[in-house]
C-alpha cells in the first residue's frame, strides 16, 4: 500500500512538473486600429488573458478572453465594447516566431443598446522578444449579418 501511494505521488509530481512546462498564462495590452465597418471609431484600447498549452515544440492550443474599448471619433457617440472568447492554434516555425488563428464568440455592446453575439475570429503572427515578452499583430473580426474588424498590436507578458 505504501508503495502504491509513493508511486502515485511520484507520478503526480512528474505530471505536474511536465504540465508546468506545457501550459503558460499571458496577459496582454492591445492597441487596435479600426479598418472595416467601424467608421465612427478612432482607436481601440484593450486587455486580454491568454492560456497556451504546448502540444509540441512547434504547435500549441490557445484560449483567450479580452476586452477592447473602441473610442468614438465624435463626442456625442458612445464607446463600443468588444469582448472576444476564442480558442485557437499556434504554429511555431522557429522557437521565437509564431503564426496563429483563433475562432469563438464575440460580444459587441454600446451603452444604452442590447449586446450582440457574433462569431469572433482572428489571424496573426507574433515574436518572443524575450522568454516572457511577446510582440504581435493580428486582424480581429466579428461577423453577424455583416462584419467589423480591426488591426490589433499586442504586447504580452508570460506569467509562468
C-alpha positions as semicolon CSV with decimal commas, in nm:
position;residue;x (nm);y (nm);z (nm)
1;X;0,000;0,000;0,000
2;X;0,282;0,238;0,087
3;X;0,450;0,157;-0,247
4;X;0,132;0,237;-0,442
5;X;0,091;0,563;-0,250
6;X;0,456;0,659;-0,313
7;X;0,425;0,568;-0,683
8;X;0,110;0,785;-0,709
9;X;0,293;1,081;-0,553
10;X;0,591;1,038;-0,789
11;X;0,362;1,015;-1,096
12;X;0,162;1,318;-0,981
13;X;0,481;1,520;-0,927
14;X;0,614;1,418;-1,269
15;X;0,285;1,508;-1,439
16;X;0,252;1,848;-1,270
17;X;0,612;1,940;-1,345
18;X;0,553;1,846;-1,711
19;X;0,225;2,042;-1,715
20;X;0,401;2,349;-1,579
21;X;0,636;2,337;-1,879
22;X;0,346;2,279;-2,121
23;X;0,091;2,538;-2,003
24;X;0,152;2,913;-1,994
25;X;-0,063;3,209;-1,897
26;X;-0,018;3,552;-2,057
27;X;-0,168;3,890;-2,001
28;X;-0,163;4,147;-2,275
29;X;-0,243;4,503;-2,369
30;X;-0,376;4,582;-2,715
31;X;-0,385;4,883;-2,942
32;X;-0,645;4,846;-3,216
33;X;-0,689;5,036;-3,540
34;X;-1,044;5,005;-3,684
35;X;-1,028;4,905;-4,052
36;X;-1,363;4,751;-4,153
37;X;-1,711;4,897;-4,090
38;X;-1,603;5,089;-3,779
39;X;-1,600;5,435;-3,936
40;X;-1,718;5,614;-3,620
41;X;-1,436;5,468;-3,409
42;X;-1,095;5,626;-3,377
43;X;-0,884;5,373;-3,185
44;X;-0,923;5,064;-2,970
45;X;-0,759;5,005;-2,631
46;X;-0,779;4,664;-2,470
47;X;-0,655;4,394;-2,237
48;X;-0,661;4,017;-2,267
49;X;-0,577;3,695;-2,085
50;X;-0,444;3,401;-2,287
51;X;-0,379;3,039;-2,197
52;X;-0,128;2,849;-2,412
53;X;-0,097;2,469;-2,399
54;X;0,210;2,345;-2,587
55;X;0,133;2,028;-2,785
56;X;0,490;2,008;-2,917
57;X;0,780;2,245;-2,976
58;X;0,601;2,369;-3,291
59;X;0,228;2,361;-3,204
60;X;0,005;2,495;-2,927
61;X;-0,363;2,521;-2,839
62;X;-0,476;2,860;-2,712
63;X;-0,774;3,008;-2,537
64;X;-0,828;3,377;-2,475
65;X;-1,070;3,628;-2,335
66;X;-1,035;4,001;-2,382
67;X;-1,192;4,343;-2,364
68;X;-1,143;4,623;-2,616
69;X;-1,297;4,969;-2,594
70;X;-1,336;5,135;-2,934
71;X;-1,328;5,508;-2,871
72;X;-1,561;5,721;-3,079
73;X;-1,446;5,994;-3,318
74;X;-1,747;6,201;-3,216
75;X;-1,812;6,330;-2,864
76;X;-2,185;6,255;-2,878
77;X;-2,131;5,886;-2,966
78;X;-2,069;5,615;-2,708
79;X;-1,772;5,383;-2,681
80;X;-1,819;5,043;-2,847
81;X;-1,716;4,744;-2,632
82;X;-1,577;4,423;-2,784
83;X;-1,542;4,106;-2,575
84;X;-1,399;3,802;-2,759
85;X;-1,389;3,449;-2,614
86;X;-1,191;3,228;-2,854
87;X;-0,990;2,909;-2,894
88;X;-0,711;2,867;-3,144
89;X;-0,390;2,717;-3,270
90;X;-0,036;2,847;-3,288
91;X;0,233;2,718;-3,519
92;X;0,597;2,793;-3,436
93;X;0,824;2,766;-3,743
94;X;1,107;2,880;-3,511
95;X;1,137;2,897;-3,134
96;X;1,069;3,274;-3,125
97;X;0,821;3,327;-3,410
98;X;0,461;3,203;-3,444
99;X;0,157;3,221;-3,671
100;X;-0,186;3,195;-3,505
101;X;-0,555;3,159;-3,580
102;X;-0,850;3,178;-3,338
103;X;-1,229;3,144;-3,353
104;X;-1,508;3,174;-3,099
105;X;-1,781;3,402;-2,975
106;X;-1,766;3,779;-2,967
107;X;-1,990;4,017;-2,781
108;X;-2,038;4,373;-2,906
109;X;-2,216;4,633;-2,695
110;X;-2,281;5,005;-2,682
111;X;-2,421;5,179;-2,373
112;X;-2,797;5,207;-2,399
113;X;-2,835;4,923;-2,653
114;X;-2,851;4,547;-2,622
115;X;-2,543;4,331;-2,672
116;X;-2,493;4,142;-2,999
117;X;-2,338;3,794;-3,004
118;X;-2,118;3,736;-3,309
119;X;-1,862;3,495;-3,446
120;X;-1,520;3,626;-3,342
121;X;-1,212;3,529;-3,540
122;X;-0,851;3,633;-3,557
123;X;-0,537;3,555;-3,750
124;X;-0,194;3,699;-3,694
125;X;0,166;3,648;-3,601
126;X;0,397;3,715;-3,312
127;X;0,752;3,722;-3,190
128;X;0,902;3,650;-2,848
129;X;1,132;3,942;-2,766
130;X;1,244;3,755;-2,453
131;X;1,137;3,450;-2,252
132;X;0,841;3,643;-2,106
133;X;0,769;3,929;-2,350
134;X;0,572;3,877;-2,670
135;X;0,503;4,126;-2,951
136;X;0,230;4,052;-3,202
137;X;-0,013;4,176;-3,459
138;X;-0,344;4,038;-3,581
139;X;-0,662;4,105;-3,771
140;X;-0,961;4,060;-3,538
141;X;-1,302;4,026;-3,697
142;X;-1,659;3,999;-3,568
143;X;-1,925;3,867;-3,802
144;X;-2,306;3,852;-3,788
145;X;-2,514;3,980;-4,081
146;X;-2,207;4,174;-4,193
147;X;-1,872;4,215;-4,025
148;X;-1,646;4,459;-3,846
149;X;-1,272;4,434;-3,800
150;X;-0,961;4,593;-3,660
151;X;-0,585;4,551;-3,674
152;X;-0,451;4,479;-3,326
153;X;-0,099;4,535;-3,199
154;X;-0,030;4,336;-2,881
155;X;0,228;4,345;-2,604
156;X;0,203;4,027;-2,398
157;X;0,369;3,915;-2,076
158;X;0,401;3,547;-1,981
159;X;0,344;3,493;-1,608
160;X;0,484;3,139;-1,580
